[in-house]
């Protein structure tokens, strides 16, 4: 499947919020769970429109946002990415297309490395990241507390461009 990826536009934000809601509701792949401050998230997405230092990219299928990835500044790790893919579009090349957009951006902007945090139980994502050049650099035990009270570990991965 060939899904086009482009920079986030202001007209994408409502659909991006819907995608974020859906992935958060799965309660397994991202740190955010339902009940988050939706308007704060909207403002955060809006701040990435035309932001070359912290860009976001969207994958669009038949006019719908089905994936998103973006760069944010992590206080400890520096440029760090997050990625969301609609359940209907996982394992269909969307992640690879978005990773290609991130790679192009990182190379163009001479970013020495990008980082990401992933839950260790997300084996398909970890395998994908490894296939696309990411390496595990650290693990943080009991890093994220869930609404259920469970505490999950995270894996820090890095992709170098230098």
Secondary structure as GFF3:
##gff-version 3
##sequence-region A 1 162
A	DSSP	beta_strand	4	7	.	.	.	ID=ss1
A	DSSP	three_ten_helix	10	12	.	.	.	ID=ss2
A	DSSP	alpha_helix	13	26	.	.	.	ID=ss3
A	DSSP	alpha_helix	38	46	.	.	.	ID=ss4
A	DSSP	beta_strand	56	61	.	.	.	ID=ss5
A	DSSP	beta_strand	64	74	.	.	.	ID=ss6
A	DSSP	beta_strand	78	85	.	.	.	ID=ss7
A	DSSP	three_ten_helix	87	89	.	.	.	ID=ss8
A	DSSP	alpha_helix	94	108	.	.	.	ID=ss9
A	DSSP	beta_strand	113	118	.	.	.	ID=ss10
A	DSSP	alpha_helix	123	131	.	.	.	ID=ss11
A	DSSP	beta_strand	135	145	.	.	.	ID=ss12
A	DSSP	beta_strand	151	160	.	.	.	ID=ss13
###
